[in-house]
Amino acid sequence: MSSDADVDPSDYEGLEDADVTMRVNDHGLHIADDEETGVSSQGQTPEDALENLAAAVRSYREATADDTGDDWL
């Protein structure tokens, strides 16, 4: 799931069952990739990257949900 043994993606809401890959780029930023959605995020620490990824995945799922929220129309 994660290449960093100290960080568990399932501790973050929205990433409980996610297949997350962690890496560090040339600038030292930690990158978290959700393999299912293709969403990626970054942070100064692995925890920051996963926190940012969880928020990005939630936004992605809300944006791609079938429910338009326009029931009142």
C-alpha positions as CSV (number, residue, x, y, z in Angstrom):
1,M,0.0,0.0,0.0
2,S,2.6,2.6,1.1
3,S,6.4,2.5,0.7
4,D,6.7,4.4,4.1
5,A,6.2,1.9,6.9
6,D,5.4,4.7,9.4
7,V,2.4,5.9,7.5
8,D,-0.8,4.0,7.0
9,P,-3.2,5.4,4.4
10,S,-6.1,3.6,5.9
11,D,-5.9,6.0,8.9
12,Y,-7.2,8.8,6.6
13,E,-10.9,9.2,5.9
14,G,-11.6,8.3,2.3
15,L,-8.5,6.2,1.9
16,E,-9.5,3.2,4.1
17,D,-9.5,0.7,1.2
18,A,-7.4,2.7,-1.2
19,D,-4.4,1.4,-3.1
20,V,-1.9,4.2,-2.3
21,T,1.6,4.5,-3.7
22,M,4.1,6.9,-2.0
23,R,7.2,8.4,-3.5
24,V,9.5,11.3,-3.1
25,N,10.3,13.6,-6.0
26,D,13.6,15.3,-6.9
27,H,12.7,18.3,-4.7
28,G,12.1,16.2,-1.6
29,L,8.3,16.5,-1.7
30,H,6.3,13.4,-0.7
31,I,3.9,12.3,-3.4
32,A,0.8,10.1,-2.7
33,D,-1.0,8.5,-5.6
34,D,-4.4,6.9,-5.4
35,E,-4.2,4.1,-8.0
36,E,-8.0,3.7,-8.3
37,T,-8.9,7.3,-9.1
38,G,-5.6,8.5,-10.5
39,V,-5.6,11.4,-8.1
40,S,-2.2,12.5,-6.7
41,S,-1.2,15.0,-4.0
42,Q,1.9,16.1,-2.3
43,G,3.2,17.4,1.0
44,Q,6.4,18.2,3.0
45,T,5.9,14.9,5.0
46,P,4.2,11.6,4.1
47,E,1.4,12.5,6.6
48,D,0.8,15.8,4.8
49,A,0.8,14.1,1.4
50,L,-1.8,11.6,2.7
51,E,-3.9,14.2,4.3
52,N,-3.9,16.3,1.1
53,L,-4.6,13.1,-1.0
54,A,-7.6,12.2,1.2
55,A,-9.1,15.7,0.7
56,A,-8.4,15.5,-3.1
57,V,-10.0,12.0,-3.4
58,R,-13.1,13.2,-1.5
59,S,-13.4,16.2,-3.9
60,Y,-12.9,13.9,-6.9
61,R,-15.6,11.5,-5.7
62,E,-18.0,14.3,-5.0
63,A,-17.4,15.8,-8.5
64,T,-17.8,12.5,-10.3
65,A,-20.8,11.2,-8.3
66,D,-24.0,10.4,-10.2
67,D,-26.1,12.5,-7.9
68,T,-26.3,16.0,-9.4
69,G,-28.0,17.5,-6.4
70,D,-30.5,19.2,-8.6
71,D,-33.6,17.4,-7.3
72,W,-35.4,20.7,-6.6
73,L,-35.4,21.7,-10.2
